[in-house]
Amino acid sequence: MNCRICQSPIIKFFSLGQMPLVNSFLKKEEIPDEEKFDLNVGFCPKCYLVQLINTVPPEKLFRNYIYFSSTSKLFLEHCKEIAQYFVKRLNLGPESLVLEIASNDGAQLQFFKDLGIKILGIDPARNIAEVANEKGIPTISEFFNYEFAKKLKEEKKIQADLIFGANVLAHVPEIVDFVKGVKIILKPKGTAIFEFPYIKGLMEKKFDTIYHEHVFYYSLIALKNLFQKVDLEIYDVEITPMQGGSLKIFISHPGTFEINANVKNLIIQEIKDGFDKLETYQKINKSVIILKNNLIHLLKKLKNKGKKIAAYSAPAKGNILLNYFGIGENYLDFIVDKSEAKQGLYTPGAHLLVHPLEKIYQEKPDYLLILCWNIANEVIEQLKNYHMAGGKFIIPIPNIKII
């Protein structure tokens, strides 16, 4: 397999084996026909890009999607804050256009709309785009690429002052074509901003960000090479707490803005941390195996004591953890999720029936394994009555904690 940016051979350093599609929840009768696909990760020694060895066609992954952005209160607060921040920082006004790629149900665009900014969403999931349009968020159900961007510019005379994408840059196999599309539809003095999980998380045992939808695991040194290839420039970078640690990059046409010292400083730090060396990534395997053994030991010990254990939430990352660690009905009594779209269906691979949150108060488990560990504080606050009644929480990543 060759690198998707520079075509050099990539070297495999981590494998999760055969995995189901982690956002494909199942009806009972669909379980026997569930598909699984290789999930192996490799490193390009020439341009430093970490990427999946094999990919699943985007049509299979994204056309009918089950994740709705508006489910998390914490995420909505984040959306409101960054809309205000971007409007102020980029001097956006009523004549400005914000184009969001992978806009989901319009959770982010709604806050730009509330501030009087023109908006347009692009999202390939037809079911979710329909929800967004019903909410008054204009959304085109299509995959974003160069041809689509060219069509928007030439036929609809659309160019954006701000192109935004949260958790999309890692999802696109044809990434060079994608960023060419960004270039063509970005106004001469416009900014494109992308936010996505930072590769540093893999070194911190946050391996559950590896799944088929995430084709890429980005360092800034790899991103610099990617955007230079299509004549775009990263002029600023921020590290955010989203998704357990994310990068937010600011991109423009070359020479439009002064390059912030943050960019140079983070590149220096990444080289120091060995993000340009295969050996750095090869260490991930050992740390994840230790984490797996420790979590299984804990769950086994609790079950042997007769404790009832349930799982809270069934996010993509949680389904990776359950499958790779081999955790299912052998350790869990049940699983709950606040998303109605998941309730009544079975989780990918582990095949646990998803229940509404009320099940926690009906069954009163001794422990709740929080699979959406990146918003554990929000979950604990929501379930304070359960906690006050003696229920305990297990946070599995990056280090196992019992609260």
ABEGO torsion letter per residue (X at the ends): XBBAAAGBBBBBABBAEBBBBAABBBBAAAAAABBBBBBBBBBBAAAGBBBBABBBBAAAAAABBABBAAABAAAAAAAAAAAAAAAAAAGBBAABBBBBBGAEAGAAAAAAAAAGBBBBBBBABAAAAAAAAAAGBBBBBBBBBAAAAAAAAAAAGBBBABBBBBGAAAABABAAAAAAAAAAABBAABBBBBBBBBAAAAAAGBAAABBAABABBBBAAAAAAAAAAAGBBBABBBBBABGGEBBBBBBBBBGABBBBAAAAAAAAAAAAAGAABAAAAAAAAAAAAAAAAAAAAAAAAAAAAGBBBBBBEBBAAAAAAAAAAGBBAAABABBBBABAAABGBBBBGAGBBBBBAAAAAAAGBABBBBABAAAAAAAAAAAAAAAAAGBBBBBAOABBBBX
